[in-house]
Amino acid sequence: MTFHPTNNPVFWKQTADELLAAKRFEKAAAAFQQLCDLTPNDADAWCGLGQSLAGLERYGDAVASFERSLVLRPDAQNSLEGLANCYEARGEFEKMTACRIRLGKLSE
């Protein structure tokens, strides 16, 4: 098997992280989606996809990504924070509050 960046999760992780840090949300979302396809059990990849989608104001899709991350790692604070922010942006304040309460309990 030869090395090719399209099937290398390390390549996609580095690329996606750099794009997200540069606030290039559309390209970051595409890179994180590729990473999620390669490593579907990677909670951090799903969180990154959620952050990218939230940056594009695609809150419904971001919620699904953050929820997937939390299924894989229930104590993922970044995912829970992102989920709370998406709920707030969508006006779903009860769900936002539940997330913030859970965050508070995780940091105790």
KEVO-907647 format. One record per residue (C-alpha): residue in one letter; x, y, z. Coordinates in steps of 0.1 Angstrom, whole numbers, padded with zeros to 4 digits, always signed. Example, Ala and Ser with C-alpha at 12.3 -4.5 7.8 and 13.67 -1.06 7.14 Angstrom:
BEGIN
a+0123-0045+0078s+0137-0011+0071
//
This chain:
BEGIN
m+0000+0000+0000t+0014+0034-0009f+0010+0066+0010h-0017+0089-0005p-0031+0119+0014t-0067+0111+0005n-0067+0080+0027n-0045+0093+0055p-0064+0105+0086v-0033+0124+0099f-0032+0145+0068w-0070+0153+0071k-0067+0160+0108q-0038+0185+0103t-0055+0201+0073a-0089+0204+0090d-0074+0219+0121e-0055+0245+0102l-0085+0254+0081l-0107+0257+0112a-0081+0279+0130a-0080+0301+0099k-0118+0304+0100r-0121+0289+0065f-0152+0270+0076e-0164+0256+0043k-0131+0240+0035a-0126+0229+0071a-0161+0212+0070a-0151+0193+0039a-0118+0182+0055f-0135+0172+0087q-0161+0153+0067q-0133+0134+0050l-0118+0127+0084c-0151+0115+0098d-0155+0092+0068l-0121+0077+0074t-0124+0075+0112p-0161+0074+0121n-0154+0067+0158d-0132+0098+0163a-0151+0121+0186d-0127+0150+0180a-0133+0147+0142w-0171+0150+0147c-0166+0179+0171g-0144+0197+0145l-0171+0191+0119g-0196+0206+0142q-0175+0236+0148s-0170+0241+0111l-0207+0238+0104a-0216+0262+0132g-0191+0287+0117l-0212+0284+0085e-0243+0289+0105r-0256+0254+0095y-0267+0248+0131g-0289+0218+0124d-0261+0199+0108a-0237+0211+0135v-0261+0198+0162a-0260+0164+0146s-0222+0164+0145f-0219+0175+0181e-0244+0149+0192r-0224+0122+0173s-0193+0133+0191l-0210+0131+0225v-0223+0096+0218l-0186+0086+0212r-0173+0106+0242p-0201+0118+0266d-0177+0140+0286a-0164+0160+0256q-0167+0195+0269n-0159+0212+0235s-0187+0192+0219l-0211+0200+0247e-0202+0237+0245g-0206+0237+0207l-0240+0220+0211a-0251+0246+0236n-0241+0274+0213c-0260+0259+0184y-0291+0255+0205e-0288+0291+0216a-0284+0303+0180r-0316+0283+0171g-0335+0297+0200e-0338+0264+0217f-0331+0278+0252e-0343+0248+0272k-0318+0225+0254m-0291+0251+0257t-0297+0254+0294a-0296+0216+0298c-0262+0216+0280r-0248+0244+0302i-0260+0226+0334r-0242+0194+0322l-0211+0214+0314g-0211+0228+0349k-0214+0193+0364l-0185+0181+0342s-0162+0209+0355e-0169+0202+0392
//
